[in-house]
């Protein structure tokens, strides 16, 4: 099965180059062998892949390369880092294929692999920051290509508590359901619900204009108009 890896995973051109682009794009040719796999569930594809089907891996890679890239792009600073971590995720998927058991949804399984790789990346970044004085950018969401409004939202998200932020990202961007998030983060379902509500409320408050300061400015404006009159 590793014969399929260089063309699909290690080819940098196969990975997206635009930040925050997590929409799957199928490039399957209707006449190609992979076309027969497009209507099959993720779980059946993974089982077929674990039994040696390179076409099944091709379809899984096509479905998830951009969502996984988007997952990392929102959590690391450099787009090149997101690409490398995306590649590592699919390498890990390939190596673990023989041990795969369909106990959960495939995408939960895949994001769990992504989380492990992200944690390892953050540990390495923290080590470099401590011993080599390099910036620990692993915890900074991508900013380089963001618009001003997008950067405003990102900065607000950064201010959330880490677990609340992760739950919010998994729900709003990765679009995982409550049960998947609970399984992925090993949290009770009610905890996921309550923390997601808290994260949404906190983010809404952070994004709302400062009403208090606007109200404080109003009397000053009226006073200035009276003086000028």
Secondary structure, DSSP 8 states (H G I E B T S, - for coil): -GGGHHHHTS-GGGS--STT---------TTSGGGGGTTS-HHHHHHHHHTT-HHHHHHHHHHHHHHHHHHHHTTSS-HHHHHHHHHHHHHHHHHHGGG---SS-HHHHHHHHHHHHHHHHHHHHHHHHHHH-----TTS---TT--HHHHHHHHHHHTS-HHHHHHHHHHHTS---HHHHHHHHT--HHHHHHHHHHHHHHHHHHHS--HHHHHHHHHHHHHHHHHH-
